[in-house]
Amino acid sequence: MVGEALGDKDAAGVLGESDVGYGVYGTSDNGIAVRGDAETLPGVVGESVNAEGVLGAGALAGIKGVGGDIGVCGQAMNGVGVVGQSQKLAGLFIGRVYVWGPFTVFGVKSAAVPHPDGSHRLLYTMESPESWFEDFGEAKLENGRAKVRLDPEFAAVVKTGSYHVFVTPYSNSNGLYVSNRRGKGLKFESSGLERAERGFPTVLSRNARTSAQSGSAK
């Protein structure tokens, strides 16, 4: 069956209508049952008032999209652009994934970390009621004091007006404390200890302008 329409973009080369069953039904043992080709408009368009505009069912993939830029694009004015549902994996992404906008997970978030035995172990994220970024470092006291500058790349994407510093002394601290934690640096002092090594996890509020801690998004 071959259909052709010329001149009018709304004309139909092949038109199938049905009140109950299939408007157009194609079947094939070895080839493509239904194929649509176009140069400037969609190759296949499906519309429905009360059900699916296009429904695909297959042993491997119900619907497969291949494109130079976008393989599958889902858009919705008021609902959900793309929905995936399965008893196993609702979605599988191979490659980088970018999300523009808030990202909400109804469940736990974990990283699959390779184990020496060849398997993977799930390591879970720390959660907080607020949006925080954290950096770590070590330094040594000299003459009872130490000044530490925040990494410039880290400081550029966080709020440095005030932040939290958690000090872990690795020797007798003798009154070790944080004397300054504002701006792009922090200062440690000890009331009587001249030299000591300590670590300092630093927690800062997220800068609303960006969501990156280190590195760049490409």
C-alpha positions in Angstrom: 0.0 0.0 0.0 1.4 3.3 -1.1 -0.1 6.7 -0.5 1.0 10.1 -1.8 -0.2 13.6 -1.1 1.0 16.8 -2.8 0.7 20.5 -2.2 -1.2 20.5 1.1 0.7 19.8 4.3 -2.5 18.7 5.9 -3.4 16.3 3.2 -3.1 12.6 3.8 -1.5 10.1 1.4 -3.0 7.3 3.5 -5.9 7.9 5.9 -7.3 5.3 8.2 -10.3 5.9 10.4 -12.1 3.6 12.9 -14.7 4.0 15.6 -13.7 0.8 17.5 -10.6 -0.9 16.1 -7.5 0.1 14.2 -7.5 3.0 11.8 -4.3 1.7 10.2 -2.7 -1.6 11.1 0.5 -2.9 9.7 2.2 -6.3 10.1 5.4 -7.8 8.8 7.4 -10.9 9.4 10.9 -9.6 8.4 10.6 -5.9 7.5 9.0 -2.8 8.9 5.3 -2.9 9.3 4.7 0.8 9.3 7.2 3.5 8.3 6.9 7.2 8.0 9.5 9.5 6.2 9.5 13.2 5.9 12.0 16.0 5.2 10.6 19.0 7.1 7.6 17.6 9.1 7.3 14.6 11.4 7.5 11.3 9.7 4.7 9.8 11.9 2.1 11.7 13.9 -0.4 10.1 16.3 -3.2 11.9 18.0 -5.9 10.7 20.3 -8.5 12.5 22.4 -8.8 9.9 25.2 -5.9 7.4 24.8 -2.4 7.2 23.5 -1.5 9.1 20.4 1.2 6.5 19.5 1.5 3.2 21.3 4.5 0.9 20.7 4.9 -2.7 22.0 7.8 -4.9 21.4 9.9 -7.7 22.8 13.0 -5.5 23.0 11.8 -1.9 22.7 8.2 -0.6 22.4 9.4 2.7 20.9 12.9 3.5 19.8 14.0 7.0 18.9 17.2 7.7 16.9 18.2 11.3 16.2 21.1 13.4 15.3 20.6 15.6 18.4 17.6 14.2 20.4 16.6 10.5 20.2 13.4 11.0 22.2 11.8 14.3 23.2 8.8 14.5 25.5 6.9 17.7 26.1 3.8 18.5 28.2 2.0 21.8 28.8 0.5 20.8 32.2 1.6 17.2 32.9 4.7 15.1 32.7 6.9 15.1 29.6 8.2 11.6 29.9 7.1 8.8 32.2 8.9 5.5 32.6 7.4 2.6 34.5 8.6 -0.9 35.1 8.8 -3.7 37.6 12.6 -3.6 37.2 14.2 -0.4 35.8 11.9 2.5 34.9 14.9 4.3 33.3 18.4 3.5 32.2 20.9 6.2 31.2 24.3 5.4 29.7 26.4 8.5 29.6 26.2 11.9 31.3 22.9 13.1 32.6 22.0 16.8 33.0 19.0 18.2 34.9 17.9 21.8 34.6 15.7 22.6 37.6 15.1 21.1 41.0 15.7 17.3 41.4 13.6 15.4 43.9 14.0 11.8 44.8 11.3 9.8 46.6 13.7 7.3 48.0 17.4 6.9 48.8 20.4 8.1 46.7 23.5 6.0 46.4 26.7 5.6 44.5 27.7 2.1 43.1 31.4 1.9 44.0 33.5 -0.9 42.5 34.7 -3.5 45.1 38.0 -5.4 44.8 36.0 -8.7 44.4 34.5 -7.3 41.1 31.1 -6.5 42.4 29.8 -3.1 43.5 28.9 -1.6 46.9 26.3 1.1 47.5 27.5 4.1 49.4 24.8 6.6 50.5 24.7 10.3 50.5 24.5 12.5 53.6 21.2 14.5 53.8 20.5 17.9 55.2 17.3 20.1 55.5 19.3 22.9 53.8 21.6 23.0 50.8 25.3 22.8 51.9 28.6 22.2 50.2 31.6 20.7 52.1 35.3 20.8 51.6 38.1 19.1 53.6 41.7 20.0 54.4 44.7 19.7 56.8 47.2 22.3 58.1 49.8 22.7 60.8 50.0 25.3 63.5 53.1 27.5 63.5 53.7 29.6 66.6 50.3 28.6 67.8 48.4 29.9 64.7 47.4 28.8 61.2 45.7 30.6 58.4 44.0 28.7 55.6 42.7 30.0 52.4 39.6 28.4 50.8 40.2 26.9 47.4 39.4 29.7 45.0 37.2 27.4 42.8 35.3 26.3 45.8 35.0 29.8 47.3 33.6 31.2 44.0 30.4 29.0 44.2 29.5 29.2 47.9 28.5 31.9 50.4 31.6 32.9 52.4 29.9 35.4 54.7 29.7 32.9 57.5 30.2 29.1 57.6 30.8 26.1 59.8 34.3 24.7 60.5 34.7 21.4 62.4 38.3 21.0 63.7 39.8 17.6 64.5 43.2 17.9 66.3 45.6 15.0 65.6 47.6 15.7 68.8 47.1 17.5 72.1 45.2 20.6 71.1 45.7 22.6 74.3 42.8 24.9 73.7 42.7 24.8 69.8 39.9 27.0 68.4 38.7 28.7 65.2 39.3 32.4 65.6 38.0 33.5 62.2 35.6 31.9 59.8 34.5 34.6 57.4 35.5 35.6 54.0 37.7 33.3 51.8 39.9 32.1 54.6 39.8 30.8 58.1 42.2 31.1 61.1 43.1 28.6 63.9 44.7 29.4 67.2 45.8 27.6 70.3 46.2 29.1 73.7 49.5 27.3 74.5 50.4 24.9 71.7 53.1 26.0 69.2 52.9 23.2 66.6 50.1 20.8 65.9 48.5 19.1 62.9 44.7 19.1 62.5 42.0 18.6 59.9 39.1 20.9 59.2 35.9 19.9 57.4 34.4 23.2 56.2 30.7 23.4 55.5 29.3 26.4 53.5 25.9 27.4 52.2 25.3 26.9 48.5 25.6 30.0 46.3 22.2 30.4 44.6 23.9 31.4 41.3 25.4 28.0 40.6 25.3 24.3 41.7 28.9 23.3 41.1 31.5 22.7 43.9 34.5 21.9 41.9 35.4 21.1 38.3 33.3 22.4 35.4 30.1 21.2 33.7 30.7 20.5 30.0 
